[in-house]
């Protein structure tokens, strides 16, 4: 099992780097070429979400990404340190309406769920994470 860990300051300009690293590691792990755009988009959405949560919460801790290559499976986990009670819960805004940030959060999770079949979202008072997985195919070995 190979693991790559990436931590970056919660700034939007670092999301592109995370996307590129995720796609490169996914390709090396054996994720189908046809799925790499979905990997890029899903990681970009998850990282943008984490960056937004850090920025809106005034959190200076880095966003983290873990890329895990297992037998027949490639997983990416994107985590944040933003405390919240339940994943995707709509919280009332100051005017009593639905919080715009909560709506954007829901939209981001919907996009990720549309791109990735195997998604697990966790959240709590110490932060949250989105774990996404894709099947891999073993490399073809050519005999001389």
RODO-2510 file (C-alpha; in nm, 4 decimals, decimal comma):
residues 144
     n   res          X          Y          Z
     1     x     0,0000     0,0000     0,0000
     2     x     0,1521     0,3286    -0,1147
     3     x     0,0451     0,6567     0,0430
     4     x     0,1083     1,0170    -0,0599
     5     x     0,0214     1,2985     0,1799
     6     x    -0,0183     1,6607     0,0833
     7     x    -0,0831     1,9577     0,3112
     8     x    -0,1382     2,3097     0,1853
     9     x    -0,2369     2,6514     0,3153
    10     x    -0,6094     2,7156     0,2759
    11     x    -0,5708     2,9334    -0,0323
    12     x    -0,7623     2,8803    -0,3579
    13     x    -0,4442     2,8921    -0,5676
    14     x    -0,3218     2,5670    -0,4089
    15     x    -0,6290     2,3689    -0,5187
    16     x    -0,4924     2,3353    -0,8735
    17     x    -0,1724     2,1780    -0,7412
    18     x    -0,3728     1,9264    -0,5373
    19     x    -0,5754     1,8371    -0,8486
    20     x    -0,2608     1,7815    -1,0558
    21     x    -0,0937     1,5681    -0,7878
    22     x    -0,4109     1,3600    -0,7421
    23     x    -0,4413     1,2939    -1,1160
    24     x    -0,0736     1,1971    -1,1465
    25     x    -0,0883     0,9571    -0,8516
    26     x    -0,4221     0,8130    -0,9710
    27     x    -0,2735     0,7458    -1,3152
    28     x     0,0273     0,5721    -1,1594
    29     x    -0,2031     0,3685    -0,9329
    30     x    -0,3903     0,2304    -1,2332
    31     x    -0,7101     0,4354    -1,2367
    32     x    -0,8649     0,4150    -1,5836
    33     x    -0,7663     0,7061    -1,8115
    34     x    -1,1328     0,7738    -1,8865
    35     x    -1,1949     0,8447    -1,5161
    36     x    -0,9017     1,0809    -1,4531
    37     x    -1,1065     1,3923    -1,5368
    38     x    -1,3605     1,2861    -1,2736
    39     x    -1,0784     1,2392    -1,0211
    40     x    -0,9464     1,5874    -1,0998
    41     x    -1,2876     1,7500    -1,0730
    42     x    -1,3853     1,5671    -0,7524
    43     x    -1,0552     1,6514    -0,5812
    44     x    -1,0830     2,0120    -0,6956
    45     x    -1,4354     2,0377    -0,5557
    46     x    -1,3404     1,8715    -0,2235
    47     x    -1,0311     2,0911    -0,1828
    48     x    -1,2224     2,4085    -0,2746
    49     x    -1,4840     2,3153    -0,0157
    50     x    -1,2173     2,2611     0,2524
    51     x    -1,0436     2,5889     0,1629
    52     x    -1,3762     2,7734     0,1855
    53     x    -1,4546     2,6201     0,5242
    54     x    -1,1117     2,7221     0,6560
    55     x    -1,1363     3,0744     0,5196
    56     x    -1,4903     3,1367     0,6451
    57     x    -1,3990     2,9945     0,9871
    58     x    -1,0714     3,1858     1,0180
    59     x    -0,8771     2,8587     1,0512
    60     x    -0,5030     2,8810     0,9875
    61     x    -0,4366     2,5054     0,9869
    62     x    -0,3571     2,3492     0,6474
    63     x    -0,5988     2,1494     0,4367
    64     x    -0,4782     1,7914     0,3939
    65     x    -0,5061     1,5386     0,1145
    66     x    -0,4127     1,1723     0,1468
    67     x    -0,3826     0,9554    -0,1638
    68     x    -0,3835     0,5817    -0,0937
    69     x    -0,3031     0,3087    -0,3445
    70     x    -0,4302    -0,0312    -0,2367
    71     x    -0,4764    -0,3548    -0,4242
    72     x    -0,7540    -0,2895    -0,6791
    73     x    -0,8539     0,0413    -0,5151
    74     x    -0,7330     0,4018    -0,5176
    75     x    -0,8641     0,6365    -0,2478
    76     x    -0,8326     1,0079    -0,1890
    77     x    -0,9242     1,1705     0,1399
    78     x    -0,9515     1,5487     0,1663
    79     x    -0,9730     1,6857     0,5185
    80     x    -1,0278     2,0115     0,6972
    81     x    -1,0160     2,1405     1,0539
    82     x    -1,3480     2,3298     1,0390
    83     x    -1,5752     2,2303     1,3285
    84     x    -1,9398     2,1526     1,2514
    85     x    -2,2105     1,9391     1,3994
    86     x    -2,3328     1,7287     1,1063
    87     x    -2,2206     1,6937     0,7461
    88     x    -2,4293     1,8992     0,5067
    89     x    -2,6629     2,0407     0,7715
    90     x    -2,8373     2,3601     0,6636
    91     x    -2,7944     2,6151     0,9382
    92     x    -3,0088     2,9262     0,9654
    93     x    -2,8427     3,2467     0,8550
    94     x    -2,8424     3,5698     1,0535
    95     x    -3,1688     3,6769     0,8872
    96     x    -3,3419     3,3464     0,9696
    97     x    -3,3101     3,2206     0,6112
    98     x    -3,0851     2,9401     0,4929
    99     x    -2,7132     3,0164     0,5201
   100     x    -2,5603     3,0721     0,1733
   101     x    -2,2398     2,8927     0,2805
   102     x    -2,4467     2,5883     0,3795
   103     x    -2,6182     2,5903     0,0399
   104     x    -2,2801     2,6076    -0,1369
   105     x    -2,1576     2,3235     0,0848
   106     x    -2,4581     2,1108    -0,0156
   107     x    -2,3982     2,1908    -0,3826
   108     x    -2,0310     2,0927    -0,3550
   109     x    -2,1211     1,7616    -0,1928
   110     x    -2,3821     1,6991    -0,4644
   111     x    -2,1228     1,7594    -0,7373
   112     x    -1,8777     1,5203    -0,5712
   113     x    -2,1479     1,2546    -0,5284
   114     x    -2,2333     1,2900    -0,8968
   115     x    -1,8711     1,2355    -0,9991
   116     x    -1,7723     0,9540    -0,7615
   117     x    -1,9650     0,6347    -0,6907
   118     x    -1,7887     0,5569    -0,3621
   119     x    -1,7955     0,8657    -0,1352
   120     x    -1,7903     0,8916     0,2437
   121     x    -1,8369     1,2276     0,4174
   122     x    -1,7584     1,2706     0,7855
   123     x    -1,7746     1,5831     0,9991
   124     x    -1,7510     1,6703     1,3647
   125     x    -1,6295     1,9257     1,6107
   126     x    -1,2646     1,8650     1,5095
   127     x    -1,3193     1,8977     1,1356
   128     x    -1,4285     1,6729     0,8558
   129     x    -1,3201     1,4737     0,5559
   130     x    -1,4389     1,3453     0,2228
   131     x    -1,3081     1,0042     0,1206
   132     x    -1,3467     0,9049    -0,2435
   133     x    -1,2473     0,5726    -0,4022
   134     x    -1,2034     0,4390    -0,7541
   135     x    -1,1217     0,0891    -0,8790
   136     x    -0,7805     0,0276    -1,0341
   137     x    -0,6589    -0,2182    -1,2912
   138     x    -0,3231    -0,3886    -1,2511
   139     x    -0,0595    -0,2899    -1,5066
   140     x    -0,0185    -0,5235    -1,8018
   141     x     0,3196    -0,6946    -1,8018
   142     x     0,4625    -0,7692    -2,1435
   143     x     0,6731    -1,0813    -2,1641
   144     x     0,9881    -1,0673    -2,3803
***
